[in-house]
Amino acid sequence: MFGDVVDYEMKLNQLGKIAHNFWLEIPKHFDNCELDEFIVMPNHIHGILYVFYNYEVEHRTIVGNAYMRSLRNTKMFVPKIIQLYKAAVTREINKQKNVYFTWQKSYHDRIIRNDKELSNKCDYIIGNPTQWASDRNNPINIKK
């Protein structure tokens, strides 16, 4: 859907470029957010988003194939970002000729507890294309 992994590198197609570019737009719509590592994979994304409250990171949360730092007092902020991101990408992709696109219904999230875990998540994101051949989300590995 978003492209292919070729020689252990993600090669985005037109739809992947839409998903990539809309991810880059998140801080323009949420001025208390900054991006860290992210990657658009053939059928999902991973990313780290820093969300600031009073210009300080309160705690870190990994969000669904998107790793995010979220706010202590705004539990609905991260879901809103994901909802708006998915909606924007879906709208833009569905403008393409002969394309109907939908995301999975939800996403995964968890708290990143320390800098070591954050470093591990960054390494995972960066290295994700090298693991694609054996990834359980790779269509060639899904049992029918």
N, C-alpha and C positions, 0 to 999 in steps of 0.2 A: 504494500500500500504506500509506504513513505520512501521506498527505495530498496537498495540491496547492499549487503556487505560484500565488498570485492577486495580481495587481498588484505583482509582484516581491517578495512576502512569502510565506513558508512558512506555510500554514494546516494545522496538525496535525489529523488525525482521531483517533479513539479509539486506534488502534494506534500512531500517531505519538506520542501523549501517553504511552503506555506506554514506548516507546523513550526518549523524552526524560526521563521521571521516573526510569527505571532508570539512565540515564547520571548523573543528579544524585546517585544513591545510591552511586556508586563510592567516593568518599572515606570514606563511613561504613563500608565493608567493608575498605578498605585505608588505614590511618591515616597512611601515608607518601605519600599522593597528594593533589593539589589539581587542580581543574579550571580551565581557561582557556576560550577561545572554543570553542564547538561548535554544530553545527546538525544537526537531523534533516531530511533532504531526503525527497522522495517515495519513493525506493527505496534510500537509503543514508544514512550519517551521516559527518560530519567532526567531529573534536574534538581538543583539545589537553589533555593530562594531564601534570601535573608529578609526577614520582616522586622522592622524596627518600631519600637514604641518609645516615644521620647528620645529618639535617636540612639537607643541602646538595645542590643539584642536581649530579650527577656528569657527565652529558651528556644530550643531547636526541635523541629518536628520534621520527620520524613513524610512526604506526601506522595501518594500513589504513583508509582513509577515516576514520581517527581519528589525529590527530597527537599523539604522546605523548613525554614526556620520560622516559627510562628509566634504570635503574641499571647502572653499569659491571659489577658483580659478580653481577648476577642476571638473566641473559639470558632466563630463563623467566618472569620476573615480568610483563612486558607481555603475552605470550601468555596467561598465566593470567587476567589482568584481562579481556582480550577474550573468552576462552572463557567465563568466568563471566557476563559481561555478555550475550553472545549467548544463553547457555542460559537466563538469567533472563527475558530479553525473549521468547524463543521459548515458554517455559512459560506465561508470562502471556498472551501473544497467543493461544496455542492453547486457552486456557480459554474464549475467546469462541465464541459460537455460530456454526457454519458457517464457521469460519476454520481454515485450515491454513497455517502460516507456517514458512519456513526461510530462513536467511541464506545468502549465497554461502559457499563452502567455506572460503576463507581471507581474508586482508586484506593490504594493502600497508603497508610500513614503510620508513622511511629516517631518517637522522640530520639534525636541524636543527642547522646548524653555527654560527650566530651570531644576534645580535639582529635584524639586518636580515631574515634569512630567516624568523625567527619572526614578525616584523611582517608580512611578505608573506603568510605562512600565515594569520595572523589576519585580514588583509584579504580573503584568498580565501574563508575560511569565512563571514565576515560578508556578503560580496557574492555568495555562491553562488546564492541565489535569483534574482538579477538575470540570471544566465547560464543558467538552467534551460532556456529555450526552445531554446537551441543546444547543450545538454549532450549528449554522446554516450550518457549513461546514460538520457536521457529516452526513454521508449518511442516517442514520435512520430518520433525520429531514428534508430531502429534499423532497418536494412534487413532485410527478410525474404527 
